[in-house]
Amino acid sequence: ARGGAGGRGNSAFTSSIRRSPYYKEPGQPGEKMEVVVELKSIADVGLVGFPNAGKSTWLRAISNAVPKTAPYPFTTLHPHLGVTRDTQTPLTVADIPGIIEGSSENRGLGLGFLRHIQRTSLLVFILDMTASTTTAQGANRDPVRDLQTLYAELDAYNPDIRKSRPSVIVANKMDCGAEASRNLRRLVQSPVTHVVPIFPASGATGDGVEYCMRFVAGAIGSTR
């Protein structure tokens, strides 16, 4: 919006016979407009995953943030931010509320949180390696299917999200025994993980967390 033409004060009209003039020249009004500004970046790293995949636990493990954790879905209702402790360059990390099948159609917590994902520079897909259950809709849950669903929801919302930023996969909850190990083998062999680095880890115990975040910090640094 352009400002209006400026006026002149009474000092502009002084003369040898008019030392203190009582008049002035008023300015003209400027343009007015309403502008909606949308924040396009909230964090360097976005933690993306299904509800209860361990995103909040992961954020606790890498930062001093204390998001709520509990054994039920949608514990995180809005993004939590933390700053990494152990990376050479501090990174801002966002714990994005859980994405489910149909999020791109505004199911679950819906479009608002898909929008947050595109405000990050790198995506960390957190997968629950113990997921091998049947949902209320009768669909089987497992890490490979979860990753396929996350990819599909992001692509349905905005195909450029995955194309325009690097990503890594965290095989989380590897401290949970043989089932997690079996699922990790399936994940590594799946074509859906082609060319995306996979990091076996446990946010609860801290195993593998530092190694993964060093890689993430290097990937972020190469994009700056």
Secondary structure as the mmCIF struct_conf table of DSSP 4:
data_model
#
loop_
_struct_conf.conf_type_id
_struct_conf.id
_struct_conf.beg_label_comp_id
_struct_conf.beg_label_asym_id
_struct_conf.beg_label_seq_id
_struct_conf.end_label_comp_id
_struct_conf.end_label_asym_id
_struct_conf.end_label_seq_id
HELX_LH_PP_P HELX_LH_PP_P1 ARG A 2 GLY A 6
STRN STRN1 ARG A 8 ARG A 8
HELX_RH_3T_P HELX_RH_3T_P1 ASN A 10 PHE A 13
BEND BEND1 SER A 16 ILE A 17
BEND BEND2 ARG A 19 SER A 20
BEND BEND3 TYR A 22 TYR A 22
STRN STRN2 GLU A 25 GLU A 25
BEND BEND4 ILE A 42 ILE A 42
STRN STRN3 ALA A 43 VAL A 48
BEND BEND5 PHE A 50 PHE A 50
TURN_TY1_P TURN_TY1_P1 PRO A 51 ASN A 52
BEND BEND6 ALA A 53 GLY A 54
HELX_RH_AL_P HELX_RH_AL_P1 LYS A 55 ILE A 62
STRN STRN4 SER A 63 SER A 63
BEND BEND7 ASN A 64 ASN A 64
BEND BEND8 PRO A 71 TYR A 72
TURN_TY1_P TURN_TY1_P2 PRO A 73 PHE A 74
BEND BEND9 HIS A 78 HIS A 78
STRN STRN5 HIS A 80 VAL A 83
STRN STRN6 THR A 84 THR A 84
BEND BEND10 ARG A 85 THR A 89
STRN STRN7 THR A 92 ASP A 95
HELX_LH_PP_P HELX_LH_PP_P2 ILE A 96 ILE A 99
TURN_TY1_P TURN_TY1_P3 GLU A 101 GLY A 102
HELX_RH_3T_P HELX_RH_3T_P2 SER A 103 GLU A 105
TURN_TY1_P TURN_TY1_P4 ASN A 106 ASN A 106
TURN_TY1_P TURN_TY1_P5 GLY A 108 LEU A 109
HELX_RH_AL_P HELX_RH_AL_P2 LEU A 111 ILE A 117
TURN_TY1_P TURN_TY1_P6 GLN A 118 ARG A 119
STRN STRN8 THR A 120 ASP A 128
TURN_TY1_P TURN_TY1_P7 MET A 129 THR A 130
STRN STRN9 THR A 134 THR A 134
TURN_TY1_P TURN_TY1_P8 ALA A 136 GLN A 137
BEND BEND11 GLY A 138 GLY A 138
STRN STRN10 ASN A 140 ASN A 140
HELX_RH_AL_P HELX_RH_AL_P3 PRO A 143 TYR A 157
TURN_TY1_P TURN_TY1_P9 PRO A 159 PRO A 159
HELX_RH_AL_P HELX_RH_AL_P4 ASP A 160 LYS A 163
TURN_TY1_P TURN_TY1_P10 SER A 164 SER A 164
BEND BEND12 ARG A 165 ARG A 165
STRN STRN11 SER A 167 ASN A 172
HELX_RH_3T_P HELX_RH_3T_P3 MET A 174 CYS A 176
HELX_RH_AL_P HELX_RH_AL_P5 ALA A 178 GLN A 189
HELX_RH_3T_P HELX_RH_3T_P4 PRO A 191 THR A 193
TURN_TY1_P TURN_TY1_P11 HIS A 194 VAL A 195
BEND BEND13 VAL A 196 VAL A 196
STRN STRN12 ILE A 198 PRO A 200
TURN_TY1_P TURN_TY1_P12 GLY A 203 THR A 205
TURN_TY1_P TURN_TY1_P13 ASP A 207 GLY A 208
HELX_RH_AL_P HELX_RH_AL_P6 VAL A 209 THR A 223
#
